[in-house]
């Protein structure tokens, strides 16, 4: 009798274990299915991989002067997929500017003047790559350069300086370049962004086609809610 009970107990434990394993496998499959990173990587070329890496809601810290008092502020950048009809596949980078109109001057942490920047740019990664080599090429670019140089397809930015009486300028960045790199340890960017708890910290630079205008940002992923 006791032998039968032991056999039945073992059978029941095995059945429970099998059910638990099946549940965990189903749950893992569901998580993989809803993971945007995994989904975007399937069949993606290097351009799509790089554009996906670039996307997010970013903030760039600056210091603004209010009647002689320095206050920290954030310039907001939102990078999202461009409209589906845009070819080649691209991202739209939207600059939301400084969240105040009463500052007399703003600069980055190093003291470099930081104009109020508003507008948007369309960017894409130049060249053609094979989807089966995209992951290898992506990892190589991250190891060797720490990021990517994107072509600016189109876009104008409104740049307002803090000089008294200065009129805002509209600058065309079409044909220029947008350089994005990881903020490496020991660099100015890493030190500037060190006080902020963010999973991603990068340097971002946009330059006109003729090189006459260049804007630089130290930026981090940031939740503005």
N, C-alpha and C positions, 0 to 999 in steps of 0.2 A: 504493500500500500504506500509506504513512504517512498519507495522507488518511483512509483507512478506520480506521486506529488512532486518529487524533485524534477522529473522529466517534464511535467506540465509547466512547472515554474520556469525552467530553462527555455522552453518553447515560447512562453509568454514574454520573457525578457527579450528574446531574439525578435519577436514580432514588434515589440515596442521600439527596439533599436532601429529596425528596418523602417518603421513609420517615421521616426525622428530624422533619420538620414534622408528619406525622401522629401520630407518637409524642408530641411535645410538646403537640399539641392534645388528645390523649386524656388525657395527664397533667393538663393544666390543667382539663379537665372533671371528672376524678376529684377534684381538690383542691376545686373549687367544690362538688361534691356532698357532701363530708364536712365542709365548713366550717359550724360551728354558727351563726355569725353570719349568714351568707347564708341558711341554711335558716330561721332564726327570723324573718328579715325578710319572707319570702314570705307575703303574706296577713295580716300582723300589723297590728293596730290600735295606737294610741298606748300603750294600757295595756300590751300585750305588749312593745312596744319598750322602754318605761320599766322594766318588770319585769326584762327581760333585761339592761339596762344596770346594774341594781342588784345582780344576783347575783354571788356570789363568796365566797371565804374571806378575811375581813378581820381586821385586828389594830389595836388602839388602844393606843398606848404610854402607860404611867403610871410613876410612881415610888413605890416602897413602902419603908417604914422597917422595918428589921430590927435591933432592939436598938441604935438610934442610927446605923445604917449605911444609906444610901440605895442602893437597887438598882432597876435598870430592869426592868419587867415588861410583859407584853402582855395586854390583855383581848381575847378571841377572839369574833368574830361570824361566823356562817355564814348566808348568805342563799341560799336555794334555792327552787325551785318548790314551791308547796303541793300537797297531794294533788289528783288530777285531779277529784274530785267537788266541790271547793270552787268556788263561784260567787259573784261574778265571779272570773275568773282572778286568782290572788294569789301572793305570795311568803311563805315562812315565814322570819322572822328569829330565829335562835337565839343567845342570849347564854350563853356558857360561863363567864363569870366570871373571877376572878383565879386563877392557877395556884398559889396557896399559901394556907395557913391559919395561918401564923405571923407575918404582918406585923402591926405595931401600927397602921399608918396608910398609906393610899395616896391619891395625888392625881395630877392631870394635870401636865404639864410647867409649867403656869402657877401651880400651887399650889392649884387648885380641888379640893376633896375628891372622890374618885372611889370611890363605893360599889361593893361587889361585886354585880354584876347577873347574875341567872340567870333563865332562862325563855324564852318565845318569843312572837312576835306574828305575826299575819297581816295583810299590807298589800296594798292595791291602789290603782290610780290612778282617781280619780273621773271621771265624765263619760263621754260616748260620742264616739267619733271614727270617721271613715271610713278604711278601710284604704288607699285610694288617696292620702290626704293625710297618712298617719301619718309618713312620712319628713320631710315639710316641717314638720309640727307639732313633731316631735322636735328637729329642727335649730333651730327658732325658740326652743323652750324652753331649749335649751342656750346659745344666744347671749344671750337676755334674762335668764335666771335662773341658768343654770349647773347646773340640776338640776330636781328635782320635789318636790312635796308629796304624799305618799301618805296615804290614809285607813287608819287602823288598824281593821280589821274586828273583831278579837278578840284577847285575850291578856292575861295577867297576868305581872308580873315580881316576883321576890323581890329586894328591895333590903336589903343588910346594910351598915350604917355601921360605921365603925371606932371609934366611941365605946365606952368600956369599959362593959360591962353592957347595951348597947343590943340590943334584940331585932330580928330581921329583920322587914321589913314586906312584905306582899303588896299590890301596887298594880295595879288594873285600868286598862289603857290603851285598852279598847274605846271607839270613838268619837273617839279622839284623832287626832293627826297625826304623821307621820314625815317630816321634812324632810331631803333629801339634796342636797348641793351639791358641785361641784368645789372643791378647795382652790386658790383663786386666788393667783397670785404676789403677794407682799407682805403676805399676811394672816398672822395668828397660826398658823392651821392649816398653811399652807405652810412657815412657819419651824419649827414643831414636827416636821413630817414630813420636813424636808429631809435629815436624816442617813440616812434609809432609802431604799434603792434599790428602788423599786416603780413599776410602770407606771401605777398609778391611786391618787390620793390625794384624799380627800373629807372633808367634814364631815357628821355625822349627828346628828340631834336628834329625840328622841321626846317628846311632850307629851300629858298626859291631856286628856280632853274638857273638863274645867273649868279647865285651866291651872294646877292646884295642884302638879303634879309635872312636872319637865322634866329630861331626861338628855341630855348632850352627849358626843359622841365625835369625836376626830380619828382617821380610820382610813385604812388603806392595804391594798391587795391583798397577801396574804402567804401563803407556802407553809409550813405547819406541819409538814411531813414531816421 
